[in-house]
Each structure stands twice: as C-alpha cells, then as structure tokens.
Amino acid sequence: MPTPERRHSSVPLAVIAPRGEFDLDSLPPLQARIDTVLADHAGVIIDASGITFADSMFIRLLLTTHQRTDLRIAAPSETIERLLAVVGADAFLRVYPTVEQAQES
C-alpha cells in the first residue's frame, strides 16, 4: 500500500501526552484529540511515557495515524516498547527516547 503524501509545514508538530490504559472503550477521546490537532499541525508526537496498557486497537490507531500524517512516538513506556516490538511496528514507526529528540528530528 502506498504511503499517502504528508503535509509539510513550518508549524511545529503537536505533542499529545495520553496517560493510563488504552483499549476499544478508551480510545475515542484520544482519536478525537489527534484529529483536532491535525487540523492545525502537520503531524503529531505522542508522548507515550504515561501509557500503562494498550491493546491491538491502540496499535490500529497508531498505524492509521502513521498513514495519515507525520507520527512520532516519544518516550515509550516499557509496555509500549514491548507492544511495538511484538507486532513489529517498531521497525517502521518513528520512535524516539524523548519528546525533545522527536521534535528535533
């Protein structure tokens, strides 16, 4: 599947710092927040340091966001690092140790 053309802008990427557990029931507010920031920004950085649990629906959200825009994942918790590695998403998603490094790249 071809990667859609991504918008480029001088506007910095938005940073979203979700906290807690993310599954089918808790994802809609995060999806809405991503949609909102993408109206004004060329991409989004997800500070994943505060995510304590995520399931396959969270992975789906990351993948669809990655297809739509410049997605960067920063400071992933051990839980998220492990999840990304298990499904192989760490091979193509842009993951950074800190928010600052994600902003600078």
C-alpha positions in Angstrom: 0.0 0.0 0.0 1.5 3.4 -1.0 2.1 5.9 1.8 -0.1 9.0 1.4 1.6 12.3 0.7 2.2 14.0 4.0 1.6 17.7 4.7 4.7 19.8 5.3 4.5 22.9 7.4 6.6 25.3 9.4 4.2 24.8 12.2 5.8 22.6 14.9 4.3 19.2 15.5 1.7 18.9 18.2 2.6 17.0 21.3 -0.1 14.8 22.9 0.7 13.1 26.2 -2.0 10.5 26.9 -2.0 8.8 30.3 -3.4 5.5 31.5 -4.9 2.5 29.7 -6.0 2.4 26.1 -8.4 -0.1 24.6 -11.5 -0.1 22.5 -13.5 1.8 25.1 -11.0 4.4 26.0 -9.6 5.3 22.5 -12.3 7.6 21.1 -11.1 10.7 23.1 -7.5 10.1 22.1 -8.6 9.7 18.4 -10.6 12.9 18.7 -7.6 14.8 20.2 -5.4 13.6 17.3 -8.0 14.7 14.8 -8.3 18.1 16.4 -4.5 18.8 16.5 -4.1 17.6 12.9 -6.4 20.4 11.8 -3.7 22.9 12.7 -0.4 20.9 12.6 1.5 18.9 10.0 1.9 16.0 12.4 1.8 14.7 16.0 4.2 13.5 18.6 2.7 11.1 21.1 4.5 11.2 24.4 3.9 7.6 25.4 5.6 7.7 28.7 2.4 7.6 30.7 0.7 4.8 28.9 0.3 1.8 31.2 -1.6 -0.5 29.0 -2.5 -0.7 25.3 -4.1 -3.3 23.1 -4.5 -4.0 19.4 -6.9 -1.1 19.0 -4.2 1.3 20.2 -1.8 -0.2 17.6 -4.5 0.3 14.9 -4.8 3.9 16.0 -1.1 4.4 15.6 -1.0 2.7 12.2 -3.9 4.7 10.8 -2.3 7.9 12.2 1.0 7.0 10.7 -0.7 6.6 7.3 -2.4 10.0 7.6 0.4 12.2 8.9 3.9 12.6 10.4 3.5 10.5 13.5 6.4 10.3 16.1 6.2 8.3 19.3 8.3 9.7 22.1 9.5 8.2 25.4 7.5 5.0 25.2 6.9 3.2 28.4 8.2 -0.4 28.7 4.7 -1.6 28.0 4.5 0.3 24.7 8.1 -0.6 23.7 7.2 -4.3 24.2 3.9 -4.0 22.3 5.5 -2.2 19.3 8.3 -4.9 19.2 5.9 -7.8 19.4 3.8 -6.7 16.5 6.9 -5.4 14.5 5.7 -1.8 14.4 9.0 -0.6 15.9 10.6 -1.5 12.5 8.7 1.3 10.7 7.2 3.7 13.2 9.4 6.6 14.2 10.1 6.0 17.9 12.4 8.4 20.0 13.7 8.2 23.5 12.5 11.7 24.4 9.9 14.3 23.2 12.8 16.7 22.6 14.5 14.2 20.2 11.2 13.7 18.4 10.8 17.4 18.0 14.3 17.9 16.7 14.2 15.2 14.0 
